[in-house]
Amino acid sequence: MVRVRFAPSPTGPLHIGGVRTALYNYLFARQNGGKMILRIEDTDQNRFVPGAEQYIIEALDWLGIEFDEGVHLGGPFGPYRQSDRKPMYRQYAEQLIRDGWAYYAFDKPEALEAKRKEYEAQKKTFQYDCNTRLQMENSLSLGMEEAQRRIDAGEPYVVRFQFPDNIDITVHDMIRGDVTMNSRLLDDKVLFKSDGMPTYHLANIVDDHTMEITHVIRGEEWLPSAPLHVMLYKAFGWEETMPRFAHLPLLLKPEGNGKLSKRDGDRLGFPVFPLEWHDPKSGEISSGYREQGYLPQAVVNMLALMGWNPGTEQEIMSMEELIKLFNVEHISKNGAKFNLDKAKWFQHEYFQMLPDEVVADYLQKELDARGITASRDYVVRVAGMMKERITFPSELWDTCCYFFQAPTEYNEKDVAKRWTPDMHIHMAKVIEILNTVPFEHDAIHKALLDDYIAANGLNTGKVMNSLRIAVVGRTVGPDMITLILTIGKEETIRRVERAIEKIKVNS
Ligand code: GLU
């Protein structure tokens, strides 16, 4: 039974890189008929940000990334928030000490800082490891008895992992293959603090084990920690059930150098967070995909392809298709560059798939906001006709406004280019035609374009675009006759009359 977890730390809004990690876990779980778990890793109380957990839940819910167990749902392996699991970690830290895999350390922050400085002065980097640990204050250098005395006296301590000297540790990564690191490169990481809080490393391994996680799919930034994690499984005697690891490629800046950051989003004008985020401390607001009008399906599809491909040229894939097609083999080892044009392309494609009725709902909101009334049929018709020109709902009003209100001004450039001094004569003719021929496409087309414009050797572009200026205010919009038929005969005539009166050009 496949069991995967998404294990964010509630330190702020969820970055879209984190969303992608959640998505890949979800696709993998669903594809394998497994379970998807949301665990909150909040052991670092200094970095805790109120509202972040709720944000994560809301964001993933918006995107349709569903969980089977988790902090918001409960489940048989709960609690799912590490701070609520606090009492269970101590025994594991003590087990490691008993078995010779860890030790108590009493070094004060100042002492560690002094050591770092001392090494720096010699152009070296201090690492708490097998070469240095005996120079430090810990149960290895002081002896267990002295260590126990200090603990009993209430002296603060940490528990550090004791890496064996000079062994090669291999992480079998599903994406990268075997990654081997020598223990000499690794420092004796802190696993537990005397306030009873485990660090990320201990809590993560204990939880993955006790929650029976089978696959750990997470960002590449955790690869350097993986050898420690592999050693922890060994130290606990849990090697047999150790999850399989997959470290996902980074999401890169659009230029390709370096990790995609919030600042890149601000600089280039795209959100790096799924939902808008109001920072509780600074009050700063960061934009979100949802608030910018992106559709969740578009965001999911775009993120799925940032670091993975189905092995074909197919780009548009629903969640169901992604679940079918997803495979770890096709995850790239290289970082994936963020591409804003591609994000917009996906958004446009998904916007086109919306039923006219749904686009009409968006449009209706714009009308309501402006106190404009129109029949539902009319709104749906306009929405259907115009949606191909739209990427974001925020563009709807500007693109469709002239279906609901007559222009109040006429684009000067367009007028200068098209509205020749004799144009009022041709526009008067348009009114006459509309008043005499049947109000339907072919009849208007024939009367206007063939029998009037062509028969009199007029410039079609000039006349038709002037008509467009009269009706729309500028030379944009759908097919002119369709437009006339949509807004209606009376309204068209009113607008043309008004333009004749208002647009004055020098002869
Ligand atoms: N809490 C870690 C994070 O914020 C989880 C890393 C992992 O998945 O092991 O990314």
Residues whose N, C-alpha, C, O or C-beta is under 5 A from the ligand:
A	BS01	LIG	A7 P8 S9 E41 R218
